């Protein structure tokens, strides 16, 4: 039973986009590893940008600096 955990920042990914991620990840495991899609689990975790850091800074701070 494959388990895929996708982590994205919480910035408004739509239900349709999340559905596409779930379908795409499932199909990738079918195509590459021959896994059964009926037993493939995909979980999407949405993380606040304050809780996601890159290079020692939060994504919130980094995005404000770019503007």
C-alpha angles and dihedrals in degrees: 000000000000117000121201122188116195117191119197133165115262099250106128108291104177126236088249092053092049090049089053090051091051093047093044096049091047092049091048090057090047093049099042104031103020092240123168109253091209090066098037114110121203121186124186117204117194113206126197111245088238087064097048118078134189123184093353096308133095117251088238091060094042092052092049090053091055094055 
